[in-house]
Amino acid sequence: MALLKVTGLTKKFGGLIAVDKVNFEVDKGEIVSIIGPNGAGKTTIFNLLTGVYTVDEGTIEFDGNQIHNHKPQEIVKAGIARTFQNIRLFPNMRVIDNVLVGNSINIQYGFFDIIFRTRRFKKAEFEAKQRAVDLLESVGMAEELHNYAKNLPYGKQRKLEIARAIATDAKLLILDEPAAGMNPHESEELLNFIRELREKGFTILLIEHDMQVVMNVSDRIYVIDYGKQIAEGKPEVVVKNPRVIAAYLGSDKKREKRRKHESSGN
């Protein structure tokens, strides 16, 4: 049974169909990538999965429950967490505090506990901090515990953002172009980090333009072009698909069509 099952997913912005009846599945323990040229509809799909946009047609089923058109915080509590193409850390907060922000959605105490610093509050705070320390140790960032996020090198900022997503108790990590802006050495480190996450039991859905990363880490790939699903399969099969090659190379007419598609906010 698939952990995530998407059926007939459709999103329209005015007269433009940004995502057109897309279907895909992610099994537990898999790394699945969604690829396609700029403006293909990939980020719109992620925004539908995480409740940023409402679904016009189709269904999203996660861990046996339908979650389409749920609020973002409800989707996080269900076990889905995402990162963004542009890093969204709290730069003036310490590394451990950034992770604690991710964990806060699971803390069970109320306003009364905070005001009077009850035993329940102190216990929950202690456990949250210990869990954050353990998490940072598990991803190789224990030495950065009290450093400020803004002082980290770019690759470690990416890793911290993923650690913050893990802190929500996510079953599925949705990573939006995690290798964006990285040099080859940083991309290779990221590749190894993603593999380690899978070995720890995480399931990963990935959007990525760095084909070196995609081809070397993905179990399966889905290809989107102009909002439509045009190919799926193992990396070595997808990379040879004529429709995929045409989508990435394209003609002058297709490039102009793509420019208009991108300008729609997709």
DOZALUM-904919 format. One line per 10 residues: number of its first residue (from 1); for each residue x, y, z of N, C-alpha, C, O. Coordinates in steps of 0.05 Angstrom, whole numbers. Each point is the difference from the previous one (the first is absolute). Layout:
REM DOZALUM-904919
NUM	X:Y:Z:X:Y:Z:X:Y:Z:X:Y:Z  ... .
This chain:
REM DOZALUM-904919
1	17:-24:0:-17:24:0:17:25:0:19:2:15  -25:17:-32:15:24:-3:-3:18:25:-22:1:11  44:11:-2:-2:20:22:-14:25:-10:-17:11:14  23:-2:-38:-12:23:-13:-11:-9:-27:14:-11:-16  -40:17:12:-12:-7:-26:-15:25:-10:-19:10:13  26:-1:-37:-12:24:-12:-14:-9:-25:11:-14:-17  -37:21:15:-16:-9:-23:-15:23:-13:-15:15:13  20:-11:-39:-14:20:-15:3:29:9:-18:16:-2  42:-10:14:4:26:12:-1:22:-21:14:0:-20  -31:20:26:-4:22:-20:-2:27:15:-13:2:21 .
11	27:18:-32:-2:27:11:-1:20:-23:16:-2:-19  -35:21:21:-3:20:-21:4:28:12:-9:5:23  22:12:-38:2:28:8:-13:16:-23:12:5:-21  -37:4:26:-14:13:-22:-5:-20:-22:-11:-22:4  20:30:-28:-4:-18:-23:24:-19:-4:-1:-17:-18  21:19:34:24:-17:-3:-2:-25:18:-6:2:24  10:-25:-36:1:-26:15:29:-4:7:16:-8:-17  -9:13:42:27:-2:9:9:-28:5:23:-8:-5  -42:-8:16:5:-29:5:-24:-14:-11:-23:6:7  28:-26:-25:-22:-12:-16:-1:-30:4:14:-15:-14 .
21	-31:7:33:-6:-29:4:25:-17:4:4:-20:-13  13:29:32:25:-14:6:-5:-22:20:-15:3:19  28:-26:-24:-2:-24:17:28:-9:8:18:-2:-17  -13:-3:43:25:-12:8:-3:-12:28:-18:7:15  37:-25:-9:0:-13:26:28:0:11:20:0:-14  -18:0:41:25:-3:14:-3:-21:21:-16:3:18  31:-24:-20:-1:-22:19:18:7:24:20:15:-2  -26:-27:25:16:4:24:29:-8:-5:5:-22:-11  14:40:19:28:-6:-3:12:7:-27:24:-5:-5  -40:15:-14:9:8:-26:11:28:-1:-7:17:17 .
31	23:-12:-37:7:27:-9:-11:4:-28:10:-13:-18  -29:30:16:-14:5:-26:5:29:-8:-4:18:17  11:-13:-42:5:27:-10:-21:8:-20:-9:-17:-16  1:42:17:-17:12:-21:18:21:-14:9:19:12  -6:-23:-38:17:18:-15:-15:11:-24:-22:-9:-6  34:29:-6:-12:13:-23:13:27:-4:12:11:18  -15:1:-42:12:27:-5:-12:21:18:-21:-5:13  33:28:-12:-11:23:15:-29:5:-9:-6:0:-24  -11:5:43:-28:6:-6:-17:-24:-6:-22:3:-10  32:-27:15:-15:-24:-7:-23:-5:19:-19:-14:-8 .
41	20:25:32:-22:-5:19:9:-15:25:-17:-7:16  43:3:-13:10:-17:22:-5:13:28:-11:-13:18  18:39:-15:-4:13:25:-30:3:7:-8:-1:23  -8:4:-44:-29:1:4:-10:-26:12:-17:0:18  28:-22:-27:-7:-27:11:7:-1:30:-16:-9:16  40:19:-10:9:0:28:-19:17:17:-7:-7:23  -1:30:-34:-18:18:15:-28:-12:4:-13:6:20  5:-23:-39:-25:-15:4:2:-21:21:-18:-4:16  41:-10:-16:4:-21:19:1:10:29:-8:-13:19  18:38:-16:5:10:27:-22:21:9:3:12:21 .
51	-24:-10:-37:-22:17:8:2:29:-5:-17:16:8  39:-8:-22:3:29:-7:-21:8:-20:-12:22:1  7:-40:-21:-21:5:-20:-22:-21:5:5:-22:10  -30:29:-18:-22:-19:1:0:-16:-26:7:10:-21  -16:-35:23:-2:-18:-23:-26:5:-14:-21:1:13  22:3:-40:-25:4:-15:-13:-27:-7:-25:-2:2  41:-17:-9:-10:-27:-6:21:-20:9:24:6:1  -34:-31:5:19:-21:7:2:-4:30:-13:15:16  28:-35:-8:3:-6:28:30:-4:8:16:-7:-17  -11:12:42:27:-5:12:-5:-17:25:-13:8:18 .
61	24:-32:-19:-3:-19:22:27:-5:13:19:-7:-13  -18:11:40:26:-4:14:-5:-19:23:-17:5:18  32:-26:-17:-1:-20:22:-29:-9:4:-9:-4:23  -5:0:-45:-27:-11:1:-22:21:4:-24:-8:0  31:33:3:-20:21:4:1:22:-21:22:7:-9  -45:3:0:-1:21:-19:7:27:14:-11:6:20  30:8:-32:9:25:13:-2:24:-18:7:22:8  -17:-25:-33:-1:23:-18:-19:21:12:-22:-6:11  31:31:-14:-15:24:9:-2:1:31:-16:15:11  34:-29:2:3:4:29:19:24:5:14:8:-18 .
71	-15:3:41:17:23:7:29:-9:2:5:-23:8  14:40:-14:29:-7:1:8:-13:27:14:-20:1  -24:32:22:8:-11:26:-11:-28:4:12:-16:14  -36:11:-25:-12:-27:2:17:-20:-16:3:-23:9  7:31:-31:16:-17:-17:27:-6:13:10:-23:-1  1:43:15:25:-5:15:-5:-20:22:16:-18:4  -38:22:10:-6:-19:22:-5:-28:-10:4:-20:14  -14:18:-39:-5:-27:-11:26:-14:-7:1:-25:-2  22:41:-1:25:-13:-4:15:8:-25:17:-15:-10  -24:38:-2:13:10:-24:14:27:7:-13:18:10 .
81	38:-16:-16:15:25:4:16:6:-25:9:-18:-15  -5:44:10:13:8:-25:22:20:6:1:13:20  18:-11:-39:19:22:-1:-6:16:-25:-17:-8:-17  30:31:14:-6:18:-22:25:5:-17:23:-4:9  -28:12:-34:22:6:-19:18:22:12:24:-2:-1  -37:22:12:15:22:13:-1:-6:30:-21:-2:12  45:-1:0:2:-7:28:-16:18:18:2:25:-3  -18:-36:21:-17:16:17:6:-7:30:-18:-8:15  43:12:-8:7:-4:28:-5:27:15:-6:20:-12  9:-21:38:1:24:17:29:7:4:13:-11:18 .
91	-2:29:-34:29:4:-1:12:10:26:23:-6:7  -38:21:9:10:11:25:-6:-17:24:3:9:23  -12:-34:-28:-4:-19:22:21:-21:-2:11:-6:-21  -5:-7:44:20:-21:1:-11:-24:-15:-23:-4:-5  42:-14:-2:-6:-24:-15:-21:-17:16:-20:-8:-11  25:4:36:-18:-16:17:-28:13:1:-20:-14:1  19:40:0:-26:14:1:-16:-3:-26:-24:-2:1  38:1:-23:-13:-5:-26:-13:-28:0:-22:-3:-10  36:-16:21:-11:-27:2:-24:-1:19:-19:-14:-5  21:28:27:-22:1:20:-25:12:-12:-22:-8:7 .
101	25:26:-26:-24:11:-14:-14:-22:-14:-25:-1:1  40:-16:-14:-13:-23:-14:-14:-19:19:-21:-10:-6  33:6:29:-11:-18:20:-25:11:14:-15:-14:12  12:41:-12:-21:13:16:-28:-9:-6:-18:1:17  14:-11:-42:-27:-8:-8:-9:-25:16:-24:-6:1  43:-8:11:-6:-25:14:-1:4:31:-6:-19:14  13:42:-4:1:4:29:-28:2:11:-16:15:-10  11:-30:31:-26:-1:12:-1:15:27:1:-12:21  -4:38:-23:-6:16:24:-15:25:-8:0:8:-23  -14:4:42:-17:22:-6:10:27:10:22:1:12 .
111	-37:19:-16:7:27:9:5:2:30:18:13:9  -35:-27:6:3:-1:29:27:-11:8:13:11:18  -5:-32:-32:26:-13:6:23:19:-5:20:1:15  -22:15:-36:21:19:-7:2:22:21:22:7:9  -45:5:-2:0:22:19:11:-8:27:16:14:12  -24:-38:-2:7:-8:27:24:-20:0:7:-11:21  4:7:-45:23:-19:-2:-5:-25:16:16:-7:19  -37:-7:-26:-8:-24:15:20:-23:-5:18:2:-17  -22:-23:33:17:-23:-3:-2:-12:-29:19:-9:-11  -44:9:1:-4:-10:-27:16:17:-21:12:-11:-18 .
121	-12:37:22:14:18:-18:30:-6:2:13:-2:-21  -2:0:45:29:-4:3:8:-27:-12:21:-3:-13  -38:-18:17:6:-26:-10:0:0:-31:18:-11:-12  -38:24:1:-2:1:-29:23:15:-13:10:-8:-20  -2:31:33:22:16:-10:27:-16:1:16:1:-18  -12:-15:40:24:-16:3:1:-22:-21:21:-4:-13  -43:-10:9:-1:-22:-20:4:11:-28:13:-13:-16  -24:36:10:2:12:-26:30:8:-6:10:-5:-22  3:16:42:28:8:-4:18:-24:-3:18:0:-16  -24:-21:32:16:-25:-3:-4:-13:-27:19:-10:-13 .
131	-43:11:3:-6:-11:-26:14:16:-22:10:-12:-19  -10:38:22:13:17:-20:30:-6:-1:12:-1:-21  0:-2:45:29:-7:2:5:-27:-14:19:-2:-16  -35:-17:22:3:-27:-12:-3:1:-30:15:-13:-15  -34:29:6:-5:2:-29:24:13:-14:9:-9:-21  2:31:33:23:13:-12:24:-18:0:16:0:-19  -12:-16:40:21:-20:0:-3:-20:-22:19:-8:-13  -44:-1:9:-5:-21:-20:5:9:-29:5:-16:-17  -6:42:13:5:11:-28:27:13:-2:6:14:-19  11:-19:40:28:10:-2:3:30:5:19:12:-11 .
141	-37:0:27:2:29:4:2:7:30:-7:22:8  15:-42:8:2:5:29:19:23:7:-5:15:19  26:-11:-35:19:21:6:-11:28:-6:12:20:8  -35:-19:-22:-12:26:-7:-23:8:19:-14:19:-5  11:-35:25:-24:3:18:-6:28:7:-23:9:-2  42:7:11:-4:27:10:9:21:-19:0:24:6  7:-32:-30:7:20:-21:-26:12:-10:-22:-11:3  24:35:-15:-23:12:-12:-3:-9:-29:20:-4:-14  -45:0:6:-6:-11:-27:14:17:-22:9:-11:-20  -8:37:23:11:17:-20:30:-4:-3:11:8:-21 .
151	2:-19:41:29:-4:-1:8:-27:-13:24:-5:-5  -43:-12:-1:6:-26:-12:6:3:-29:-11:17:-14  29:-34:3:4:-1:-28:-25:-9:-14:-18:-13:12  16:18:-38:-26:-4:-14:-9:-29:2:-24:-5:5  42:-14:-9:-7:-28:1:-12:-8:27:-19:-16:1  30:26:21:-10:-6:26:-27:14:6:-16:-10:15  12:33:-27:-26:13:2:-22:-18:-12:-22:-3:11  28:-9:-34:-18:-18:-13:-6:-24:19:-23:-9:3  45:-2:8:-3:-23:18:-17:7:24:-16:-16:9  20:40:2:-15:9:23:-30:3:-7:-17:-8:16 .
161	11:18:-40:-28:2:-8:-13:-27:-1:-23:-4:8  38:-16:-18:-11:-28:-1:-3:-10:29:-20:-14:6  39:19:11:-1:-9:28:-25:12:14:-14:-13:15  8:39:-21:-24:12:11:-25:-14:-9:-19:-3:15  19:-5:-41:-23:-15:-10:-3:-27:14:-22:-8:6  44:-5:-2:0:-26:14:-11:3:28:-14:-18:10  19:41:3:-8:4:28:-30:1:3:-10:-2:22  -5:5:-43:-30:-1:1:-11:-28:3:-24:-4:1  42:-16:0:-8:-28:0:-11:-9:-27:-19:-15:-2  31:25:-19:-9:-5:-27:5:-29:-8:21:-12:6 .
171	-40:0:-20:3:-26:-13:10:4:-29:14:-17:-11  -22:39:0:7:7:-28:13:27:-1:-12:20:9  36:-18:-20:14:25:-3:-3:8:-29:7:-15:-19  -17:40:14:-3:11:-26:22:21:-4:-1:21:14  20:-26:-31:23:18:-3:-2:14:-27:1:-12:-21  -3:39:22:-2:16:-24:27:11:-8:9:20:12  3:-32:-31:26:8:-11:21:4:22:11:22:2  -5:-42:14:20:3:21:28:6:-9:16:11:15  -10:-18:-40:27:5:-10:3:27:-14:22:6:-10  -43:10:9:1:26:-13:21:17:12:1:3:25 .
181	17:8:-41:21:18:9:25:-13:11:18:13:9  -18:-40:-10:23:-15:11:22:-4:-21:-6:-3:-24  31:2:33:22:-7:-18:1:-31:-1:-14:-13:16  29:2:-34:1:-30:-3:7:-15:25:-12:-21:5  30:32:11:7:-13:25:-24:-1:20:-5:-20:12  -9:43:-10:-23:1:18:-22:-18:-10:-14:-13:16  10:11:-43:-20:-17:-11:6:-29:6:-19:-16:6  44:8:-7:8:-27:6:-6:-7:30:-9:-21:6  15:41:11:-6:-4:29:-30:-3:4:-9:-16:17  -7:32:-31:-29:-1:2:-10:-27:-9:-17:-12:13 .
191	28:2:-35:-7:-26:-11:4:-22:22:-18:-17:4  41:18:9:5:-20:21:-19:3:23:-8:-19:13  2:44:-6:-18:6:23:-28:-11:-6:-13:-11:18  3:15:-42:-27:-10:-7:0:-31:1:-20:-11:10  41:-1:-19:2:-30:2:-1:-9:29:-13:-19:7  27:34:10:1:-7:29:-28:3:12:-8:-16:17  -7:36:-26:-27:4:10:-18:-24:-7:-16:-9:16  19:-1:-40:-15:-23:-9:7:-24:18:-17:-16:8  43:13:-3:9:-22:17:-11:2:29:-3:-21:13  -3:45:-5:-11:4:27:-31:-5:0:-12:2:21 .
201	1:-7:-45:-28:-7:-1:-18:22:-12:-25:-4:0  36:26:-9:-16:21:-11:-8:-6:-29:15:-12:-15  -39:22:8:-9:-1:-28:3:29:-10:-6:19:13  16:-17:-38:6:27:-11:-12:4:-27:2:-17:-18  -15:40:14:-9:9:-26:16:25:-6:1:19:15  10:-19:-39:21:20:-7:-7:14:-26:-7:-12:-20  10:39:20:2:15:-25:29:9:-2:11:11:19  1:-15:-42:28:8:-2:7:4:-29:-7:-16:-18  23:38:13:10:5:-27:27:-12:-5:8:-4:-23  7:-2:45:26:-12:-3:-3:-29:-7:-6:-17:17 .
211	9:11:-43:-6:-27:-10:20:-20:11:-6:-24:2  30:33:6:19:-18:13:-11:-11:26:2:-24:6  -15:41:9:-13:-8:25:-23:-18:-6:-3:-22:12  -15:30:-30:-24:-15:-6:6:-28:-9:-12:-19:10  31:16:-29:5:-26:-12:14:-18:19:-1:-25:-3  15:36:22:16:-17:18:-14:-6:27:10:-17:15  -33:29:-10:-13:-4:26:-28:-11:-3:-11:-11:19  -2:14:-42:-28:-7:-3:-5:-29:-6:14:-13:-15  -34:2:29:-10:-27:-7:-17:1:-25:1:-17:-18  -18:38:17:-17:4:-23:-3:30:-6:5:16:18 .
221	-12:-9:-43:-2:28:-8:-27:4:-15:-8:-17:-16  -5:39:22:-23:9:-16:8:26:-14:12:17:12  -20:-15:-37:7:24:-16:-25:16:-7:-19:-11:-10  20:37:16:-23:18:-5:8:20:-21:23:11:1  -41:-5:-19:5:22:-20:-26:14:-5:-20:-13:-7  20:39:9:-25:16:-3:-22:-11:18:-24:0:-9  30:-9:32:-20:-10:19:-9:-29:-5:-15:-11:16  24:-1:-38:-8:-27:-6:22:-20:6:24:7:-2  -31:-30:10:19:-22:5:7:-13:-26:-18:-10:-14  43:10:6:8:-11:-26:17:-25:2:3:-14:-20 .
231	7:7:43:16:-24:3:3:-7:29:-3:16:18  9:-42:-13:6:-9:27:16:-26:-3:-1:-14:-20  16:8:41:16:-24:0:27:3:14:5:20:13  11:-40:-15:27:1:11:17:20:-15:-4:5:-23  24:7:37:17:21:-12:12:-7:-27:-1:16:-19  11:-41:17:13:-8:-25:-19:-2:-23:8:1:-24  -34:-5:30:-20:-2:-21:-10:28:-8:-2:7:-23  -4:9:44:-11:27:-5:19:17:-16:-8:15:-18  34:-16:24:20:17:-13:2:-5:-30:10:17:-15  -19:-40:6:1:-7:-29:-27:5:-14:-2:-4:-24 .
241	-18:12:39:-27:4:-12:0:24:-19:8:22:8  -16:-26:-33:0:22:-20:-17:24:9:8:23:-6  -30:-28:20:-17:23:8:14:16:22:-2:25:1  17:-38:15:16:14:21:22:17:-13:4:23:8  10:-35:-26:21:14:-15:-11:25:-14:12:21:1  -35:-25:-14:-12:23:-14:-9:22:19:2:23:-6  -12:-31:29:-9:20:20:23:17:10:-4:24:4  27:-36:0:23:14:11:14:17:-22:11:21:6  -10:-31:-30:13:15:-22:-19:19:-13:4:24:2  -25:-35:-14:-22:17:-10:7:17:-24:23:1:-8 .
251	-43:11:-4:3:18:-23:-4:28:9:-7:5:23  11:14:-41:-4:29:7:-29:4:8:-6:16:18  -13:-29:-33:-28:3:6:-7:-10:28:-15:12:15  27:-35:-8:-5:-12:26:12:18:22:-12:3:22  35:8:-27:13:17:20:-17:25:5:-1:9:23  -12:2:-44:-17:23:4:-25:-7:15:-9:15:17  -2:-39:-23:-23:-9:15:6:-4:29:-16:6:18  41:-16:-13:8:-5:28:3:26:15:-6:2:23  17:19:-37:3:26:12:-26:11:10:-2:11:21  -20:-14:-38:-26:9:8:-11:-16:23:-13:11:18 .
261	19:-37:-18:-9:-18:22:13:8:26:-13:1:21  39:6:-21:14:8:23:-10:26:11:-2:4:25  -6:14:-43:-9:27:9:-26:-1:15:-9:19:12  -5:-43:-13:-25:-3:14:4:-5:29:-20:-1:16  45:-1:-7:6:-5:28:4:-30:6:1:-8:23  2:-8:-43:4:-28:3:29:-7:0:7:-24:3 .
